[in-house]
Amino acid sequence: MANTKKLGKEERKKARRTARKKAKADKPKKPRDYARGSKKRKVKKLARGQAKR
């Protein structure tokens, strides 16, 4: 991304947005080959009642 030190807030916002769009177009992410969240560790239900710390 270019140096945005001298730009105002709105111009900086626009510059950032265009930079993000350009990065997305240049390097598209490959589609996921597994379901979202399927690799998360499963947590057993804790005992109900007072919070466990």
mmCIF file as Biopython writes it, N, C-alpha, C and O atoms, coordinates in Angstrom:
data_model
#
loop_
_atom_site.group_PDB
_atom_site.id
_atom_site.type_symbol
_atom_site.label_atom_id
_atom_site.label_alt_id
_atom_site.label_comp_id
_atom_site.label_asym_id
_atom_site.label_entity_id
_atom_site.label_seq_id
_atom_site.pdbx_PDB_ins_code
_atom_site.Cartn_x
_atom_site.Cartn_y
_atom_site.Cartn_z
_atom_site.occupancy
_atom_site.B_iso_or_equiv
_atom_site.auth_seq_id
_atom_site.auth_asym_id
_atom_site.pdbx_PDB_model_num
ATOM 1   N N  . MET A ? 1  ? 0.846   -1.190  0.000  1.0 0.0 1  A 1 
ATOM 2   C CA . MET A ? 1  ? 0.000   0.000   0.000  1.0 0.0 1  A 1 
ATOM 3   C C  . MET A ? 1  ? 0.885   1.245   0.000  1.0 0.0 1  A 1 
ATOM 4   O O  . MET A ? 1  ? 1.948   1.256   0.621  1.0 0.0 1  A 1 
ATOM 5   N N  . ALA A ? 2  ? 0.455   2.265   -0.681 1.0 0.0 2  A 1 
ATOM 6   C CA . ALA A ? 2  ? 1.219   3.509   -0.774 1.0 0.0 2  A 1 
ATOM 7   C C  . ALA A ? 2  ? 1.230   4.244   0.567  1.0 0.0 2  A 1 
ATOM 8   O O  . ALA A ? 2  ? 0.447   3.941   1.467  1.0 0.0 2  A 1 
ATOM 9   N N  . ASN A ? 3  ? 2.127   5.205   0.674  1.0 0.0 3  A 1 
ATOM 10  C CA . ASN A ? 3  ? 2.215   6.009   1.894  1.0 0.0 3  A 1 
ATOM 11  C C  . ASN A ? 3  ? 1.003   6.940   1.968  1.0 0.0 3  A 1 
ATOM 12  O O  . ASN A ? 3  ? 0.791   7.757   1.071  1.0 0.0 3  A 1 
ATOM 13  N N  . THR A ? 4  ? 0.210   6.818   3.032  1.0 0.0 4  A 1 
ATOM 14  C CA . THR A ? 4  ? -1.015  7.615   3.158  1.0 0.0 4  A 1 
ATOM 15  C C  . THR A ? 4  ? -0.889  8.681   4.243  1.0 0.0 4  A 1 
ATOM 16  O O  . THR A ? 4  ? -1.890  9.221   4.714  1.0 0.0 4  A 1 
ATOM 17  N N  . LYS A ? 5  ? 0.353   8.978   4.636  1.0 0.0 5  A 1 
ATOM 18  C CA . LYS A ? 5  ? 0.591   9.923   5.732  1.0 0.0 5  A 1 
ATOM 19  C C  . LYS A ? 5  ? 0.035   11.319  5.419  1.0 0.0 5  A 1 
ATOM 20  O O  . LYS A ? 5  ? -0.518  11.981  6.297  1.0 0.0 5  A 1 
ATOM 21  N N  . LYS A ? 6  ? 0.183   11.758  4.166  1.0 0.0 6  A 1 
ATOM 22  C CA . LYS A ? 6  ? -0.202  13.129  3.819  1.0 0.0 6  A 1 
ATOM 23  C C  . LYS A ? 6  ? -1.672  13.251  3.420  1.0 0.0 6  A 1 
ATOM 24  O O  . LYS A ? 6  ? -2.154  14.365  3.215  1.0 0.0 6  A 1 
ATOM 25  N N  . LEU A ? 7  ? -2.382  12.155  3.307  1.0 0.0 7  A 1 
ATOM 26  C CA . LEU A ? 7  ? -3.789  12.196  2.908  1.0 0.0 7  A 1 
ATOM 27  C C  . LEU A ? 7  ? -4.694  12.476  4.104  1.0 0.0 7  A 1 
ATOM 28  O O  . LEU A ? 7  ? -4.340  12.205  5.252  1.0 0.0 7  A 1 
ATOM 29  N N  . GLY A ? 8  ? -5.858  13.020  3.807  1.0 0.0 8  A 1 
ATOM 30  C CA . GLY A ? 8  ? -6.849  13.241  4.859  1.0 0.0 8  A 1 
ATOM 31  C C  . GLY A ? 8  ? -7.548  11.933  5.174  1.0 0.0 8  A 1 
ATOM 32  O O  . GLY A ? 8  ? -7.270  10.911  4.546  1.0 0.0 8  A 1 
ATOM 33  N N  . LYS A ? 9  ? -8.452  11.957  6.142  1.0 0.0 9  A 1 
ATOM 34  C CA . LYS A ? 9  ? -9.109  10.727  6.584  1.0 0.0 9  A 1 
ATOM 35  C C  . LYS A ? 9  ? -9.919  10.074  5.462  1.0 0.0 9  A 1 
ATOM 36  O O  . LYS A ? 9  ? -9.822  8.865   5.249  1.0 0.0 9  A 1 
ATOM 37  N N  . GLU A ? 10 ? -10.718 10.873  4.746  1.0 0.0 10 A 1 
ATOM 38  C CA . GLU A ? 10 ? -11.577 10.320  3.688  1.0 0.0 10 A 1 
ATOM 39  C C  . GLU A ? 10 ? -10.757 9.759   2.527  1.0 0.0 10 A 1 
ATOM 40  O O  . GLU A ? 10 ? -11.062 8.689   2.001  1.0 0.0 10 A 1 
ATOM 41  N N  . GLU A ? 11 ? -9.693  10.508  2.128  1.0 0.0 11 A 1 
ATOM 42  C CA . GLU A ? 11 ? -8.849  10.021  1.029  1.0 0.0 11 A 1 
ATOM 43  C C  . GLU A ? 11 ? -8.134  8.737   1.435  1.0 0.0 11 A 1 
ATOM 44  O O  . GLU A ? 11 ? -7.980  7.819   0.628  1.0 0.0 11 A 1 
ATOM 45  N N  . ARG A ? 12 ? -7.701  8.681   2.687  1.0 0.0 12 A 1 
ATOM 46  C CA . ARG A ? 12 ? -7.010  7.490   3.193  1.0 0.0 12 A 1 
ATOM 47  C C  . ARG A ? 12 ? -7.947  6.286   3.142  1.0 0.0 12 A 1 
ATOM 48  O O  . ARG A ? 12 ? -7.548  5.180   2.778  1.0 0.0 12 A 1 
ATOM 49  N N  . LYS A ? 13 ? -9.207  6.531   3.519  1.0 0.0 13 A 1 
ATOM 50  C CA . LYS A ? 13 ? -10.214 5.484   3.521  1.0 0.0 13 A 1 
ATOM 51  C C  . LYS A ? 13 ? -10.399 4.926   2.098  1.0 0.0 13 A 1 
ATOM 52  O O  . LYS A ? 13 ? -10.433 3.713   1.891  1.0 0.0 13 A 1 
ATOM 53  N N  . LYS A ? 14 ? -10.517 5.850   1.121  1.0 0.0 14 A 1 
ATOM 54  C CA . LYS A ? 14 ? -10.690 5.441   -0.273 1.0 0.0 14 A 1 
ATOM 55  C C  . LYS A ? 14 ? -9.474  4.663   -0.764 1.0 0.0 14 A 1 
ATOM 56  O O  . LYS A ? 14 ? -9.615  3.636   -1.426 1.0 0.0 14 A 1 
ATOM 57  N N  . ALA A ? 15 ? -8.280  5.153   -0.439 1.0 0.0 15 A 1 
ATOM 58  C CA . ALA A ? 15 ? -7.047  4.503   -0.890 1.0 0.0 15 A 1 
ATOM 59  C C  . ALA A ? 15 ? -6.955  3.091   -0.330 1.0 0.0 15 A 1 
ATOM 60  O O  . ALA A ? 15 ? -6.582  2.156   -1.038 1.0 0.0 15 A 1 
ATOM 61  N N  . ARG A ? 16 ? -7.294  2.943   0.933  1.0 0.0 16 A 1 
ATOM 62  C CA . ARG A ? 16 ? -7.250  1.632   1.573  1.0 0.0 16 A 1 
ATOM 63  C C  . ARG A ? 16 ? -8.231  0.671   0.917  1.0 0.0 16 A 1 
ATOM 64  O O  . ARG A ? 16 ? -7.904  -0.481  0.634  1.0 0.0 16 A 1 
ATOM 65  N N  . ARG A ? 17 ? -9.454  1.175   0.680  1.0 0.0 17 A 1 
ATOM 66  C CA . ARG A ? 17 ? -10.484 0.334   0.093  1.0 0.0 17 A 1 
ATOM 67  C C  . ARG A ? 17 ? -10.067 -0.168  -1.285 1.0 0.0 17 A 1 
ATOM 68  O O  . ARG A ? 17 ? -10.237 -1.343  -1.607 1.0 0.0 17 A 1 
ATOM 69  N N  . THR A ? 18 ? -9.511  0.750   -2.105 1.0 0.0 18 A 1 
ATOM 70  C CA . THR A ? 18 ? -9.081  0.331   -3.445 1.0 0.0 18 A 1 
ATOM 71  C C  . THR A ? 18 ? -7.917  -0.654  -3.348 1.0 0.0 18 A 1 
ATOM 72  O O  . THR A ? 18 ? -7.835  -1.593  -4.139 1.0 0.0 18 A 1 
ATOM 73  N N  . ALA A ? 19 ? -7.026  -0.449  -2.393 1.0 0.0 19 A 1 
ATOM 74  C CA . ALA A ? 19 ? -5.892  -1.367  -2.221 1.0 0.0 19 A 1 
ATOM 75  C C  . ALA A ? 19 ? -6.386  -2.755  -1.832 1.0 0.0 19 A 1 
ATOM 76  O O  . ALA A ? 19 ? -5.865  -3.765  -2.306 1.0 0.0 19 A 1 
ATOM 77  N N  . ARG A ? 20 ? -7.405  -2.795  -0.958 1.0 0.0 20 A 1 
ATOM 78  C CA . ARG A ? 20 ? -7.969  -4.087  -0.541 1.0 0.0 20 A 1 
ATOM 79  C C  . ARG A ? 20 ? -8.611  -4.807  -1.723 1.0 0.0 20 A 1 
ATOM 80  O O  . ARG A ? 20 ? -8.426  -6.011  -1.905 1.0 0.0 20 A 1 
ATOM 81  N N  . LYS A ? 21 ? -9.373  -4.051  -2.529 1.0 0.0 21 A 1 
ATOM 82  C CA . LYS A ? 21 ? -10.035 -4.639  -3.701 1.0 0.0 21 A 1 
ATOM 83  C C  . LYS A ? 21 ? -9.004  -5.184  -4.678 1.0 0.0 21 A 1 
ATOM 84  O O  . LYS A ? 21 ? -9.186  -6.262  -5.244 1.0 0.0 21 A 1 
ATOM 85  N N  . LYS A ? 22 ? -7.915  -4.433  -4.876 1.0 0.0 22 A 1 
ATOM 86  C CA . LYS A ? 22 ? -6.872  -4.844  -5.807 1.0 0.0 22 A 1 
ATOM 87  C C  . LYS A ? 22 ? -6.206  -6.123  -5.303 1.0 0.0 22 A 1 
ATOM 88  O O  . LYS A ? 22 ? -5.954  -7.040  -6.085 1.0 0.0 22 A 1 
ATOM 89  N N  . ALA A ? 23 ? -5.923  -6.189  -4.016 1.0 0.0 23 A 1 
ATOM 90  C CA . ALA A ? 23 ? -5.281  -7.376  -3.435 1.0 0.0 23 A 1 
ATOM 91  C C  . ALA A ? 23 ? -6.183  -8.592  -3.597 1.0 0.0 23 A 1 
ATOM 92  O O  . ALA A ? 23 ? -5.705  -9.693  -3.870 1.0 0.0 23 A 1 
ATOM 93  N N  . LYS A ? 24 ? -7.484  -8.392  -3.431 1.0 0.0 24 A 1 
ATOM 94  C CA . LYS A ? 24 ? -8.435  -9.498  -3.548 1.0 0.0 24 A 1 
ATOM 95  C C  . LYS A ? 24 ? -8.469  -10.011 -4.983 1.0 0.0 24 A 1 
ATOM 96  O O  . LYS A ? 24 ? -8.559  -11.217 -5.210 1.0 0.0 24 A 1 
ATOM 97  N N  . ALA A ? 25 ? -8.395  -9.089  -5.963 1.0 0.0 25 A 1 
ATOM 98  C CA . ALA A ? 25 ? -8.430  -9.475  -7.369 1.0 0.0 25 A 1 
ATOM 99  C C  . ALA A ? 25 ? -7.133  -10.173 -7.784 1.0 0.0 25 A 1 
ATOM 100 O O  . ALA A ? 25 ? -7.156  -11.126 -8.564 1.0 0.0 25 A 1 
ATOM 101 N N  . ASP A ? 26 ? -6.003  -9.692  -7.256 1.0 0.0 26 A 1 
ATOM 102 C CA . ASP A ? 26 ? -4.698  -10.252 -7.629 1.0 0.0 26 A 1 
ATOM 103 C C  . ASP A ? 26 ? -4.473  -11.640 -7.051 1.0 0.0 26 A 1 
ATOM 104 O O  . ASP A ? 26 ? -3.953  -12.523 -7.733 1.0 0.0 26 A 1 
ATOM 105 N N  . LYS A ? 27 ? -4.864  -11.834 -5.795 1.0 0.0 27 A 1 
ATOM 106 C CA . LYS A ? 27 ? -4.617  -13.116 -5.135 1.0 0.0 27 A 1 
ATOM 107 C C  . LYS A ? 27 ? -5.903  -13.699 -4.575 1.0 0.0 27 A 1 
ATOM 108 O O  . LYS A ? 27 ? -6.152  -13.603 -3.374 1.0 0.0 27 A 1 
ATOM 109 N N  . PRO A ? 28 ? -6.727  -14.307 -5.432 1.0 0.0 28 A 1 
ATOM 110 C CA . PRO A ? 28 ? -7.974  -14.886 -4.904 1.0 0.0 28 A 1 
ATOM 111 C C  . PRO A ? 28 ? -7.687  -16.099 -4.029 1.0 0.0 28 A 1 
ATOM 112 O O  . PRO A ? 28 ? -6.765  -16.868 -4.301 1.0 0.0 28 A 1 
ATOM 113 N N  . LYS A ? 29 ? -8.479  -16.264 -2.985 1.0 0.0 29 A 1 
ATOM 114 C CA . LYS A ? 29 ? -8.285  -17.410 -2.085 1.0 0.0 29 A 1 
ATOM 115 C C  . LYS A ? 29 ? -8.926  -18.640 -2.704 1.0 0.0 29 A 1 
ATOM 116 O O  . LYS A ? 29 ? -9.982  -18.550 -3.331 1.0 0.0 29 A 1 
ATOM 117 N N  . LYS A ? 30 ? -8.288  -19.789 -2.525 1.0 0.0 30 A 1 
ATOM 118 C CA . LYS A ? 30 ? -8.862  -20.998 -3.111 1.0 0.0 30 A 1 
ATOM 119 C C  . LYS A ? 30 ? -10.072 -21.423 -2.293 1.0 0.0 30 A 1 
ATOM 120 O O  . LYS A ? 30 ? -10.116 -21.207 -1.082 1.0 0.0 30 A 1 
ATOM 121 N N  . PRO A ? 31 ? -11.062 -22.032 -2.958 1.0 0.0 31 A 1 
ATOM 122 C CA . PRO A ? 31 ? -12.257 -22.428 -2.214 1.0 0.0 31 A 1 
ATOM 123 C C  . PRO A ? 31 ? -11.939 -23.497 -1.174 1.0 0.0 31 A 1 
ATOM 124 O O  . PRO A ? 31 ? -11.078 -24.353 -1.379 1.0 0.0 31 A 1 
ATOM 125 N N  . ARG A ? 32 ? -12.643 -23.426 -0.071 1.0 0.0 32 A 1 
ATOM 126 C CA . ARG A ? 32 ? -12.447 -24.335 1.051  1.0 0.0 32 A 1 
ATOM 127 C C  . ARG A ? 32 ? -12.883 -25.746 0.664  1.0 0.0 32 A 1 
ATOM 128 O O  . ARG A ? 32 ? -13.909 -25.908 0.005  1.0 0.0 32 A 1 
ATOM 129 N N  . ASP A ? 33 ? -12.125 -26.769 1.060  1.0 0.0 33 A 1 
ATOM 130 C CA . ASP A ? 33 ? -12.513 -28.141 0.720  1.0 0.0 33 A 1 
ATOM 131 C C  . ASP A ? 33 ? -13.066 -28.885 1.936  1.0 0.0 33 A 1 
ATOM 132 O O  . ASP A ? 33 ? -13.133 -30.114 1.940  1.0 0.0 33 A 1 
ATOM 133 N N  . TYR A ? 34 ? -13.459 -28.140 2.960  1.0 0.0 34 A 1 
ATOM 134 C CA . TYR A ? 34 ? -14.081 -28.732 4.152  1.0 0.0 34 A 1 
ATOM 135 C C  . TYR A ? 34 ? -15.083 -27.729 4.703  1.0 0.0 34 A 1 
ATOM 136 O O  . TYR A ? 34 ? -14.987 -26.537 4.411  1.0 0.0 34 A 1 
ATOM 137 N N  . ALA A ? 35 ? -16.025 -28.186 5.481  1.0 0.0 35 A 1 
ATOM 138 C CA . ALA A ? 35 ? -17.059 -27.306 6.015  1.0 0.0 35 A 1 
ATOM 139 C C  . ALA A ? 35 ? -16.477 -26.338 7.024  1.0 0.0 35 A 1 
ATOM 140 O O  . ALA A ? 35 ? -15.562 -26.686 7.770  1.0 0.0 35 A 1 
ATOM 141 N N  . ARG A ? 36 ? -17.000 -25.129 7.048  1.0 0.0 36 A 1 
ATOM 142 C CA . ARG A ? 36 ? -16.525 -24.126 8.017  1.0 0.0 36 A 1 
ATOM 143 C C  . ARG A ? 36 ? -16.789 -24.618 9.428  1.0 0.0 36 A 1 
ATOM 144 O O  . ARG A ? 36 ? -17.887 -25.084 9.733  1.0 0.0 36 A 1 
ATOM 145 N N  . GLY A ? 37 ? -15.789 -24.516 10.287 1.0 0.0 37 A 1 
ATOM 146 C CA . GLY A ? 37 ? -15.960 -24.884 11.690 1.0 0.0 37 A 1 
ATOM 147 C C  . GLY A ? 37 ? -15.847 -26.370 11.947 1.0 0.0 37 A 1 
ATOM 148 O O  . GLY A ? 37 ? -15.931 -26.798 13.098 1.0 0.0 37 A 1 
ATOM 149 N N  . SER A ? 38 ? -15.658 -27.173 10.909 1.0 0.0 38 A 1 
ATOM 150 C CA . SER A ? 38 ? -15.614 -28.625 11.120 1.0 0.0 38 A 1 
ATOM 151 C C  . SER A ? 38 ? -14.312 -29.059 11.793 1.0 0.0 38 A 1 
ATOM 152 O O  . SER A ? 38 ? -14.244 -30.133 12.391 1.0 0.0 38 A 1 
ATOM 153 N N  . LYS A ? 39 ? -13.272 -28.213 11.693 1.0 0.0 39 A 1 
ATOM 154 C CA . LYS A ? 39 ? -11.982 -28.589 12.277 1.0 0.0 39 A 1 
ATOM 155 C C  . LYS A ? 39 ? -11.799 -28.044 13.693 1.0 0.0 39 A 1 
ATOM 156 O O  . LYS A ? 39 ? -10.747 -28.233 14.305 1.0 0.0 39 A 1 
ATOM 157 N N  . LYS A ? 40 ? -12.827 -27.366 14.210 1.0 0.0 40 A 1 
ATOM 158 C CA . LYS A ? 40 ? -12.739 -26.841 15.576 1.0 0.0 40 A 1 
ATOM 159 C C  . LYS A ? 40 ? -12.755 -27.991 16.576 1.0 0.0 40 A 1 
ATOM 160 O O  . LYS A ? 40 ? -13.387 -29.021 16.342 1.0 0.0 40 A 1 
ATOM 161 N N  . ARG A ? 41 ? -12.053 -27.806 17.691 1.0 0.0 41 A 1 
ATOM 162 C CA . ARG A ? 41 ? -12.083 -28.836 18.734 1.0 0.0 41 A 1 
ATOM 163 C C  . ARG A ? 41 ? -13.447 -28.843 19.381 1.0 0.0 41 A 1 
ATOM 164 O O  . ARG A ? 41 ? -13.981 -27.786 19.717 1.0 0.0 41 A 1 
ATOM 165 N N  . LYS A ? 42 ? -14.010 -30.007 19.557 1.0 0.0 42 A 1 
ATOM 166 C CA . LYS A ? 42 ? -15.319 -30.106 20.185 1.0 0.0 42 A 1 
ATOM 167 C C  . LYS A ? 42 ? -15.131 -30.065 21.700 1.0 0.0 42 A 1 
ATOM 168 O O  . LYS A ? 42 ? -14.209 -30.682 22.234 1.0 0.0 42 A 1 
ATOM 169 N N  . VAL A ? 43 ? -16.009 -29.337 22.388 1.0 0.0 43 A 1 
ATOM 170 C CA . VAL A ? 43 ? -15.900 -29.179 23.842 1.0 0.0 43 A 1 
ATOM 171 C C  . VAL A ? 43 ? -17.045 -29.920 24.510 1.0 0.0 43 A 1 
ATOM 172 O O  . VAL A ? 43 ? -18.208 -29.752 24.144 1.0 0.0 43 A 1 
ATOM 173 N N  . LYS A ? 44 ? -16.705 -30.737 25.489 1.0 0.0 44 A 1 
ATOM 174 C CA . LYS A ? 44 ? -17.744 -31.451 26.241 1.0 0.0 44 A 1 
ATOM 175 C C  . LYS A ? 44 ? -18.496 -30.461 27.113 1.0 0.0 44 A 1 
ATOM 176 O O  . LYS A ? 44 ? -17.924 -29.460 27.547 1.0 0.0 44 A 1 
ATOM 177 N N  . LYS A ? 45 ? -19.763 -30.724 27.374 1.0 0.0 45 A 1 
ATOM 178 C CA . LYS A ? 45 ? -20.574 -29.842 28.218 1.0 0.0 45 A 1 
ATOM 179 C C  . LYS A ? 45 ? -20.017 -29.860 29.638 1.0 0.0 45 A 1 
ATOM 180 O O  . LYS A ? 45 ? -19.773 -30.924 30.208 1.0 0.0 45 A 1 
ATOM 181 N N  . LEU A ? 46 ? -19.822 -28.688 30.192 1.0 0.0 46 A 1 
ATOM 182 C CA . LEU A ? 46 ? -19.342 -28.593 31.570 1.0 0.0 46 A 1 
ATOM 183 C C  . LEU A ? 46 ? -20.524 -28.740 32.518 1.0 0.0 46 A 1 
ATOM 184 O O  . LEU A ? 46 ? -21.680 -28.627 32.111 1.0 0.0 46 A 1 
ATOM 185 N N  . ALA A ? 47 ? -20.222 -28.989 33.774 1.0 0.0 47 A 1 
ATOM 186 C CA . ALA A ? 47 ? -21.292 -29.118 34.774 1.0 0.0 47 A 1 
ATOM 187 C C  . ALA A ? 47 ? -22.045 -27.800 34.890 1.0 0.0 47 A 1 
ATOM 188 O O  . ALA A ? 47 ? -21.439 -26.729 34.852 1.0 0.0 47 A 1 
ATOM 189 N N  . ARG A ? 48 ? -23.338 -27.875 35.028 1.0 0.0 48 A 1 
ATOM 190 C CA . ARG A ? 48 ? -24.130 -26.663 35.138 1.0 0.0 48 A 1 
ATOM 191 C C  . ARG A ? 48 ? -23.936 -26.050 36.537 1.0 0.0 48 A 1 
ATOM 192 O O  . ARG A ? 48 ? -23.439 -26.704 37.454 1.0 0.0 48 A 1 
ATOM 193 N N  . GLY A ? 49 ? -24.332 -24.808 36.670 1.0 0.0 49 A 1 
ATOM 194 C CA . GLY A ? 49 ? -24.218 -24.149 37.969 1.0 0.0 49 A 1 
ATOM 195 C C  . GLY A ? 49 ? -23.166 -23.065 37.976 1.0 0.0 49 A 1 
ATOM 196 O O  . GLY A ? 49 ? -23.014 -22.330 37.000 1.0 0.0 49 A 1 
ATOM 197 N N  . GLN A ? 50 ? -22.435 -22.964 39.080 1.0 0.0 50 A 1 
ATOM 198 C CA . GLN A ? 50 ? -21.471 -21.890 39.243 1.0 0.0 50 A 1 
ATOM 199 C C  . GLN A ? 50 ? -20.382 -21.964 38.162 1.0 0.0 50 A 1 
ATOM 200 O O  . GLN A ? 50 ? -19.938 -23.048 37.783 1.0 0.0 50 A 1 
ATOM 201 N N  . ALA A ? 51 ? -19.963 -20.789 37.678 1.0 0.0 51 A 1 
ATOM 202 C CA . ALA A ? 51 ? -18.958 -20.734 36.606 1.0 0.0 51 A 1 
ATOM 203 C C  . ALA A ? 51 ? -17.660 -21.393 37.051 1.0 0.0 51 A 1 
ATOM 204 O O  . ALA A ? 51 ? -17.201 -21.188 38.175 1.0 0.0 51 A 1 
ATOM 205 N N  . LYS A ? 52 ? -17.087 -22.167 36.183 1.0 0.0 52 A 1 
ATOM 206 C CA . LYS A ? 52 ? -15.820 -22.847 36.512 1.0 0.0 52 A 1 
ATOM 207 C C  . LYS A ? 52 ? -14.675 -21.930 36.123 1.0 0.0 52 A 1 
ATOM 208 O O  . LYS A ? 52 ? -14.569 -21.507 34.971 1.0 0.0 52 A 1 
ATOM 209 N N  . ARG A ? 53 ? -13.826 -21.629 37.079 1.0 0.0 53 A 1 
ATOM 210 C CA . ARG A ? 53 ? -12.694 -20.750 36.791 1.0 0.0 53 A 1 
ATOM 211 C C  . ARG A ? 53 ? -11.415 -21.506 37.029 1.0 0.0 53 A 1 
ATOM 212 O O  . ARG A ? 53 ? -10.330 -20.955 36.848 1.0 0.0 53 A 1 
#
